[in-house]
Amino acid sequence: MPEDLKIWEVTSEDKLKDISKAKVNLEERLEKWLENDISILSTDLLLIGRQVPTKYGGVIDLLCLNSKGDVVILELKRDKTPREVTAQALDYASWVKDLSYESISTTAKKYFAGNNELETAFREKFGAEIPETINSQHQIIIVASAIDSSTERIINYLAETYGVPINAATFYYFKDEDNTKEFLARKFVIEPEKIILDPRISKRKPKLSFEELQTIANENGVGSLYTQLLDELIKYPLSTTTSRSTLTFNSKGGNKTALINLIPSESNEIDGLKFNIYINRLAKYTDTSEETLYTFLPPCEEYKNDVWSGLIVQGFFKSESEVSNFITKLHAAKRITV
């Protein structure tokens, strides 16, 4: 059964003063509050759309991504019945599950009014690069000022019996007796950490191991160059991560950021081993000027330049001598600062 939430104010005399629940057009305000600060629902959400039309004729109230790149549907209950709000949310989920990276990126760009790209907004929110595969899974959260027992029963049944990633959040509104202060409290039907997504329906593929990336480099004719760079760069105080296509060397410390990408999957025997270098970051990390860094590298071109990543250049190591030049000059540069 739904629980009644009570709030008391602790006064200066160390006494408890009851704060009364108030009636107000809460759900009309809730959507606005959520748009202004989605963290009142969860700090693990990036809002990417409001009133998003589906191809089935419905409109999703709010659309989000979480830090894993999963899509999260937020549907406000308003005056809908339990059957209506649940059926509507499930209908939206049937559309969301097939959204491509391009469709999600377009939706986000429209919501950001051209002021931001999805990749940049994701970095600024979560401090990490957006996953190569997004919308691997999706979640549904019904938001309301009150959840009746029927809605709660349906949500628990779907989540516990069939593993549907659905939840509901109730927001309670309070005012003090002088009507000078407003208070908001939140409670989930199911604690978020207890929502377990079914790995069998995930589209997210596992990251490749070091050995698997080495195999790709070997098959693409750049195995010796890849091994030479890996053996030398691993000596630096750098952390490493892998994806489905790339080996990344990151800065160490509290805020790890990518510095060097080796991309064997986009390499070949003729062009060589593809790389991305974060010029501004690597220059700062090695205490070397950006101009000097260019003398370490084979011919390269600008790949991306934005506020978060700074300037990224891309190119190819075509020979062992080019790799040796890069490594020798990097070793001769000032010691990497952590």
C-alpha positions as CSV (number, residue, x, y, z in Angstrom):
1,M,0.0,0.0,0.0
2,P,1.2,3.6,-0.7
3,E,2.8,5.1,2.4
4,D,1.9,8.5,3.7
5,L,4.9,10.8,4.0
6,K,5.2,13.1,7.0
7,I,7.6,16.0,7.5
8,W,8.4,17.9,10.7
9,E,10.5,21.1,11.1
10,V,12.9,21.0,14.0
11,T,12.5,24.4,15.7
12,S,15.1,26.5,17.5
13,E,13.7,25.2,20.8
14,D,14.4,21.7,19.6
15,K,10.7,21.0,19.2
16,L,9.0,19.3,16.2
17,K,6.6,21.3,14.2
18,D,4.3,19.4,11.8
19,I,4.5,20.6,8.1
20,S,1.1,20.1,6.5
21,K,0.7,18.5,3.1
22,A,-0.8,21.0,0.7
23,K,-3.0,20.9,-2.4
24,V,-1.6,22.6,-5.4
25,N,-1.4,22.2,-9.2
26,L,1.7,20.1,-8.4
27,E,2.0,18.0,-11.6
28,E,1.9,21.1,-13.8
29,R,4.8,22.5,-11.8
30,L,6.6,19.2,-11.5
31,E,7.4,19.1,-15.2
32,K,8.9,22.6,-15.0
33,W,10.9,21.7,-11.9
34,L,12.2,18.6,-13.5
35,E,13.3,20.4,-16.6
36,N,15.0,23.1,-14.6
37,D,16.8,20.5,-12.3
38,I,16.5,16.9,-13.3
39,S,18.6,15.9,-10.2
40,I,15.5,16.2,-8.0
41,L,14.6,12.9,-9.5
42,S,18.1,11.5,-10.1
43,T,21.7,12.8,-10.4
44,D,22.3,10.1,-13.0
45,L,20.1,11.7,-15.7
46,L,20.8,14.1,-18.6
47,L,17.6,15.6,-20.0
48,I,17.6,15.5,-23.8
49,G,14.0,16.2,-24.8
50,R,10.6,17.5,-23.7
51,Q,7.3,16.7,-25.3
52,V,8.9,14.4,-27.7
53,P,6.5,13.0,-30.4
54,T,6.6,9.3,-31.1
55,K,5.7,7.7,-34.5
56,Y,2.6,6.2,-32.8
57,G,1.0,9.6,-32.1
58,G,1.9,10.0,-28.5
59,V,4.1,12.6,-26.8
60,I,6.7,11.7,-24.2
61,D,6.8,14.2,-21.4
62,L,10.5,14.1,-20.7
63,L,13.3,12.0,-22.3
64,C,16.7,11.4,-20.7
65,L,19.9,9.5,-20.9
66,N,21.7,8.0,-17.9
67,S,25.5,7.7,-17.5
68,K,25.4,4.3,-19.2
69,G,23.8,5.7,-22.3
70,D,20.4,4.1,-21.6
71,V,17.3,6.0,-22.5
72,V,14.9,6.9,-19.6
73,I,11.3,7.8,-20.3
74,L,9.7,10.2,-17.7
75,E,5.9,10.2,-17.9
76,L,3.8,12.4,-15.6
77,K,0.6,10.7,-14.4
78,R,-1.5,13.9,-14.2
79,D,-5.2,12.8,-14.2
80,K,-4.7,9.5,-16.0
81,T,-6.0,6.2,-14.5
82,P,-3.5,3.5,-13.5
83,R,-4.2,1.5,-16.7
84,E,-3.9,4.6,-18.9
85,V,-0.6,5.9,-17.5
86,T,1.0,2.4,-17.4
87,A,-0.2,1.5,-20.9
88,Q,0.9,4.8,-22.3
89,A,4.4,4.5,-20.8
90,L,4.8,0.9,-22.2
91,D,3.6,2.1,-25.6
92,Y,6.3,4.9,-25.5
93,A,8.9,2.3,-24.5
94,S,8.0,0.1,-27.5
95,W,9.0,3.1,-29.7
96,V,12.1,4.1,-27.7
97,K,13.7,0.7,-27.7
98,D,14.5,1.0,-31.5
99,L,15.8,4.6,-31.5
100,S,19.1,4.9,-33.2
101,Y,22.1,7.0,-32.1
102,E,21.3,9.5,-34.9
103,S,17.7,9.9,-33.8
104,I,18.6,10.4,-30.2
105,S,21.3,12.9,-31.1
106,T,18.8,14.8,-33.3
107,T,16.3,14.9,-30.5
108,A,18.9,16.2,-28.1
109,K,20.2,18.9,-30.5
110,K,16.6,20.1,-31.1
111,Y,16.1,20.3,-27.3
112,F,19.4,22.1,-26.8
113,A,18.3,24.5,-29.5
114,G,21.6,24.1,-31.4
115,N,23.6,25.4,-28.4
116,N,25.1,22.0,-27.6
117,E,25.8,18.6,-29.1
118,L,24.8,15.4,-27.4
119,E,28.4,14.3,-27.0
120,T,29.4,17.6,-25.4
121,A,26.4,17.7,-23.1
122,F,27.1,14.1,-22.0
123,R,30.7,14.9,-21.2
124,E,29.7,18.0,-19.2
125,K,27.1,16.1,-17.2
126,F,28.9,12.8,-16.5
127,G,32.6,13.7,-17.0
128,A,33.1,10.9,-19.5
129,E,32.8,10.2,-23.2
130,I,29.4,9.0,-24.4
131,P,29.4,5.2,-24.9
132,E,29.8,3.9,-28.5
133,T,26.5,2.1,-28.1
134,I,23.7,4.1,-26.6
135,N,20.1,3.0,-25.9
136,S,21.3,-0.5,-25.2
137,Q,18.5,-0.7,-22.7
138,H,15.8,1.7,-21.6
139,Q,13.8,2.5,-18.4
140,I,10.4,4.0,-17.6
141,I,9.7,6.3,-14.6
142,I,6.2,7.4,-13.9
143,V,6.1,10.7,-12.0
144,A,3.1,11.8,-9.9
145,S,2.0,13.8,-6.9
146,A,0.2,10.7,-5.7
147,I,0.4,7.0,-6.6
148,D,-2.6,4.9,-5.8
149,S,-2.4,1.3,-4.8
150,S,-3.5,0.0,-8.2
151,T,-0.7,1.8,-10.0
152,E,1.8,0.6,-7.4
153,R,0.6,-3.0,-7.7
154,I,0.9,-2.9,-11.5
155,I,4.4,-1.5,-11.4
156,N,5.6,-4.0,-8.8
157,Y,4.0,-6.8,-10.9
158,L,5.7,-5.8,-14.1
159,A,9.1,-5.2,-12.5
160,E,9.2,-8.2,-10.2
161,T,7.5,-10.8,-12.4
162,Y,8.6,-9.9,-15.9
163,G,11.6,-7.8,-15.3
164,V,10.2,-4.7,-17.0
165,P,12.4,-1.7,-16.1
166,I,9.6,0.4,-14.8
167,N,9.4,2.5,-11.6
168,A,7.4,5.4,-10.2
169,A,8.4,8.4,-8.2
170,T,5.9,10.3,-6.0
171,F,6.6,13.9,-5.1
172,Y,4.9,15.3,-2.0
173,Y,4.3,19.0,-1.6
174,F,4.2,20.8,1.7
175,K,3.7,24.4,3.0
176,D,4.3,25.8,6.4
177,E,1.4,27.3,8.3
178,D,2.4,30.8,7.4
179,N,2.5,29.9,3.7
180,T,6.0,31.4,3.4
181,K,7.9,28.3,2.7
182,E,7.4,25.4,0.3
183,F,8.8,21.9,0.6
184,L,9.1,19.0,-1.8
185,A,9.8,15.4,-0.9
186,R,10.4,12.4,-3.2
187,K,9.8,8.7,-2.8
188,F,10.2,5.8,-5.2
189,V,7.8,2.8,-5.4
190,I,10.9,0.6,-5.9
191,E,14.3,1.7,-4.8
192,P,16.3,2.5,-8.0
193,E,19.2,0.2,-7.1
194,K,16.7,-2.7,-7.0
195,I,15.7,-2.2,-10.6
196,I,17.7,-4.9,-12.4
197,L,17.9,-4.7,-16.2
198,D,17.8,-8.0,-18.0
199,P,21.2,-8.5,-19.7
200,R,19.5,-10.8,-22.2
201,I,17.8,-7.8,-23.9
202,S,20.8,-5.5,-23.8
203,K,22.2,-4.3,-27.1
204,R,25.4,-3.2,-25.4
205,K,28.4,-5.3,-26.5
206,P,31.3,-5.9,-24.1
207,K,34.5,-4.0,-24.5
208,L,37.3,-5.7,-26.3
209,S,40.3,-7.0,-24.3
210,F,43.9,-6.0,-24.9
211,E,44.4,-9.3,-26.6
212,E,41.4,-8.9,-28.9
213,L,42.6,-5.4,-30.0
214,Q,46.1,-6.8,-30.6
215,T,44.5,-9.5,-32.8
216,I,42.6,-6.8,-34.8
217,A,45.9,-4.8,-35.2
218,N,47.7,-8.0,-36.4
219,E,44.9,-8.8,-38.9
220,N,45.0,-5.2,-40.3
221,G,48.7,-5.3,-40.8
222,V,49.7,-2.9,-38.1
223,G,50.5,-5.4,-35.3
224,S,54.2,-4.5,-34.9
225,L,53.4,-0.7,-34.7
226,Y,50.6,-1.3,-32.2
227,T,52.8,-3.5,-30.0
228,Q,55.7,-1.0,-30.2
229,L,53.5,1.9,-29.0
230,L,51.8,-0.1,-26.4
231,D,55.0,-1.4,-24.9
232,E,56.5,2.1,-24.6
233,L,53.4,4.1,-23.6
234,I,52.6,1.6,-20.8
235,K,55.8,2.8,-19.1
236,Y,54.2,6.2,-18.4
237,P,51.9,7.1,-15.5
238,L,48.9,6.6,-17.6
239,S,45.7,4.5,-17.2
240,T,44.3,2.5,-20.0
241,T,40.8,1.7,-21.1
242,T,39.4,-0.2,-24.1
243,S,36.2,0.0,-26.2
244,R,34.9,-2.0,-29.1
245,S,37.5,-0.3,-31.4
246,T,40.0,1.7,-29.4
247,L,42.8,1.5,-26.8
248,T,42.8,4.8,-24.9
249,F,45.6,6.1,-22.6
250,N,44.2,8.4,-20.0
251,S,45.6,10.8,-17.4
252,K,45.9,9.6,-13.9
253,G,44.5,11.3,-10.8
254,G,41.1,12.4,-9.7
255,N,39.7,13.5,-13.1
256,K,40.8,10.9,-15.7
257,T,40.7,12.3,-19.3
258,A,41.6,10.7,-22.6
259,L,45.0,11.7,-24.0
260,I,45.9,9.2,-26.7
261,N,43.7,6.8,-28.8
262,L,45.1,4.0,-30.8
263,I,42.5,2.7,-33.2
264,P,43.5,-0.7,-34.8
265,S,40.0,-1.3,-36.1
266,E,40.3,1.7,-38.5
267,S,43.9,0.9,-39.5
268,N,45.4,-0.9,-42.5
269,E,48.8,-1.9,-43.9
270,I,48.8,0.9,-46.4
271,D,47.7,3.9,-44.3
272,G,49.2,2.6,-41.0
273,L,48.0,2.6,-37.4
274,K,45.4,5.3,-36.8
275,F,45.7,7.5,-33.8
276,N,43.9,10.4,-32.1
277,I,45.9,12.9,-29.9
278,Y,44.2,15.3,-27.5
279,I,46.7,18.1,-28.2
280,N,45.7,20.5,-25.4
281,R,45.4,17.9,-22.8
282,L,48.6,16.0,-23.7
283,A,50.6,19.3,-23.8
284,K,49.4,20.2,-20.3
285,Y,49.9,16.7,-19.0
286,T,53.5,16.5,-20.3
287,D,54.3,20.1,-19.6
288,T,55.1,20.5,-23.3
289,S,54.0,23.2,-25.7
290,E,51.4,22.3,-28.2
291,E,53.7,23.4,-31.0
292,T,56.4,21.1,-29.8
293,L,53.9,18.1,-29.7
294,Y,53.3,18.5,-33.4
295,T,57.0,17.8,-34.1
296,F,56.6,14.4,-32.3
297,L,53.9,13.3,-34.7
298,P,53.5,12.2,-38.3
299,P,51.4,14.4,-40.5
300,C,47.9,14.8,-38.9
301,E,44.8,16.8,-39.3
302,E,42.2,18.3,-37.0
303,Y,39.5,15.8,-36.0
304,K,37.5,17.8,-33.4
305,N,37.8,21.0,-31.4
306,D,35.3,21.7,-28.6
307,V,35.2,23.2,-25.1
308,W,35.4,19.9,-23.3
309,S,37.9,17.9,-25.3
310,G,39.9,20.8,-26.8
311,L,41.8,20.1,-30.0
312,I,41.9,16.5,-31.2
313,V,44.1,15.6,-34.2
314,Q,44.1,12.3,-36.1
315,G,46.7,10.6,-38.3
316,F,48.5,7.4,-39.0
317,F,51.8,5.9,-37.8
318,K,53.1,4.4,-41.1
319,S,56.5,3.0,-39.9
320,E,58.5,2.0,-36.9
321,S,60.7,5.1,-37.4
322,E,57.7,7.3,-37.0
323,V,56.7,5.5,-33.8
324,S,60.3,5.7,-32.6
325,N,60.4,9.5,-33.3
326,F,57.2,10.0,-31.3
327,I,58.4,7.8,-28.3
328,T,61.9,9.3,-28.3
329,K,60.7,12.9,-28.2
330,L,58.0,12.1,-25.7
331,H,60.7,10.5,-23.4
332,A,62.9,13.6,-23.9
333,A,60.1,16.0,-22.9
334,K,59.6,17.1,-19.4
335,R,58.4,14.5,-17.0
336,I,54.6,13.8,-17.1
337,T,52.9,15.6,-14.2
338,V,50.1,13.7,-12.4
